[in-house]
């Protein structure tokens, strides 16, 4: 999955409920279920061009919502920061000597960061 596809998928995950029912359904069928425009058109009883227009409007709406809110970008940045913090905590844990209290705190930090990363 290329980066643009990943970003569009994330935008759909975050903002899909804000699309119309048809936009959400056709977008999902096209991008997630991998149906062709013709297959969707046949199923929906409309033209291929009609399906294309609805999907294109949905994509534009998703992009506009992300441009206004920046939610996906913030989520990606936060995930990256959490990963770096967890790596740093693991390095700290490896570098600590025999101080049991410091090791226990570092281990607790590693576990906490790993849990946060799982929730995200």
QUIQUI-V602281 format. One record per pair of residues at least 24 apart in sequence whose ideal C-beta (glycine too) atoms are under 8 Angstrom apart, sorted by the first residue. I is the first residue (numbers start at 1). J is the second residue. Records with the same first field share a line. If there is no record, write none. Layout:
I: J ; J
This chain:
7: 66 ; 72
8: 59 ; 62
10: 72 ; 75 ; 76
11: 62 ; 63 ; 65 ; 66 ; 72
12: 62
14: 65 ; 66 ; 71 ; 72 ; 75
15: 61 ; 62 ; 65 ; 66 ; 71
16: 62
18: 61 ; 65
19: 58 ; 61 ; 62
22: 54
23: 54 ; 55 ; 57 ; 58 ; 61
24: 58
26: 51 ; 54 ; 55 ; 58
27: 55 ; 58 ; 59
30: 55
75: 120
78: 120
79: 117 ; 120
82: 113 ; 116 ; 117 ; 120
83: 117
85: 113
86: 110 ; 113 ; 114 ; 117
89: 113
